[in-house]
């Protein structure tokens, strides 16, 4: 095994409890654990079992294939929200696996009606409102028509109304204020068409953390007799985007550690160059270790020396990347780490080198780093 990930179930539950504590300030909120993209690289089946054992009753996936796999793991008592769109070929399985899709078009409703009627089984859905992401969801101009169709459907029941905030990490953002206003307006239309949603939800990790959104949503939910749900993703795995008003980032801890082993050690002299493009030249005698991980495995090329200046951890000490990260191999400097030998364990991401560190080298965010790791959980 050239590299592997270790996932702490204990920390996962601790992070869940931290989210629940923040989300419950000012009133209750149901937690939907987002486990799409293989639980952000953490192994969706493993994470789903732990969250459900810890009391989570809702899980969020990207598509019906993820939903079907999760249903096979958690059984019938857990609700599974399919968050990222719907095609007609999906609808039969959505009904068969008792998944709950997000919908926002008349075509979505019609496709599900056909599948539900054929199975003789009602399907519950959540109506997504586009409040400003311009990605998915029905806009204010179209919401009345879709809501009316849902209200009159025998086979498709609108159980929830949802949206997604584009800039929640920016506390006090005018963009968020506008999205809240649009959601409120759309909800009044939905209710006016005779729909009484059980759930309202707009809050992913940052919206839970920034402190203002949930108070507003609770007031709105109280007006229409609904309950509030939150959809944490990255916080469950130990990371948050920085928010001046946020506390969650101080409470959660990374769940995943990515490891490999040294497969080679060598000394090089002054003037020797390392790696593709000869981008690194030794200024003195050096000792280098080779690890069997590269950009094909999720260690980004921008971690190369002279670019992101990345590092790994060996024996609790930093070993800097030397030269370019290549497809399957990376060379690191162990000159000042005594006794490094073939077979020694290397932390590629974990204690001393976090997903935030990787993201900083690469000019991205921790989400992308975690989702990009290609290693098996052990």
Secondary structure, DSSP 8 states (H G I E B T S, - for coil): --EEEEE-HHHHHHHHHHHHHHHTTTS--EEEEE-HHHHHHT-HHHHHHHHHHTT--EEEESSHHHHHHHHHHH-TTSEEEE-S---HHHHHHHHHTT-EEEE-SHHHHHHHHHHHHHHT--EEEEEEB-SS--SSSB-TTTHHHHHHHHHT-SSEEEEEEE---S-TTSTT-HHHHHHHHHHHHHHHHHHHTT---SEEEEE-HHHHHSSSHHHHHHHHHHHHT-EEEE---GGGGT-----TT--HHHH----EEEEEEEEEEEEE-TT-EESGGG-EE-SS-EEEEEES--TTTT--GGGSTTTT--EEEETTEEEEB-S---SS-EEEE-TTSTT--TT-EEEEEBTTB-HHHHHHHHTS-HHHHHHT---EE-
